Every structure is written in C-alpha cells, then in structure tokens.
C-alpha cells in the first residue's frame, strides 16, 4: 500500500539516496541511487544528511525515520521522501518490495507529491 503527500519538483542531480537502514541492494532496483554510506559516512547525522541532500539536489531520500520524513514534508524545498513503513522483513523481501513498486516509485519521483509511504 502506498500513501502520498503533495509538493513541487524540478530536475534533480541524483534521483535516490538511501538511508543507512535501507539495504544497499535496493540500489540495484532504483536507477541513479546511492546510500548514505557511499556519499557521506555510516555515522552521518540526520542534519548532515539533510543538508547534503539539499546541496546535492537529491530528488528522493529513502528512509524508515518518520521524523526525517515529516521534516522533509514540511521544509518547503523540492526534496522528497519515501518513508519505509514495512517493519522487519528479510533483505530479499525488501528488495522484492521495491522491485514490485518500482513503477509507482518512479511515478512518485516525477510527480508533485512530497512523501510516499511504502507499506
């Protein structure tokens, strides 16, 4: 199940940035994606990640952190968020979930929506 919220959107530099709690293998499903570990470090603070996303014109940040998602929802910038609400599932189930929702995620990235909840 996917829920959405609205926002504005110009062309980004990087499409998806995955938080540390999202498996790296999801980058195999999402084109033009990287993990926080790839671009910053595993111990980067939320503030540093948020600033880096804005500076680097990341289109969509993928996280399980509700507070981070709602910060993005209210920030008035063009940054979007996929909020992963699926709980504890296996690595393969996580990758399969992203693969099964790939077209919806791609649509979300191009849409005026601001936050997408992936359940």
C-alpha positions, 0 to 999 in steps of 0.5 A: 500500500502506498500513501502520498503527500503533495509538493513541487519538483524540478530536475534533480542531480541524483534521483535516490539516496538511501538511508543507512537502514535501507539495504544497499541492494535496493540500489540495484532496483532504483536507477541513479541511487546511492546510500548514505554510506557511499556519499557521506559516512555510516555515522552521518547525522540526520542534519548532515544528511539533510543538508547534503541532500539539499546541496546535492539536489537529491530528488528522493531520500529513502528512509524508515525515520518518520521524523526525517520524513515529516521534516522533509514534508514540511521544509518547503524545498523540492526534496522528497521522501519515501518513508519505509513503513514495512517493519522487519522483513528479510533483505530479499523481501525488501528488495522484492518490495521495491522491485514490485513498486518500482513503477509507482516509485518512479511515478512518485519521483516525477510527480508533485507529491512530497512523501510516499509511504511504502507499506 
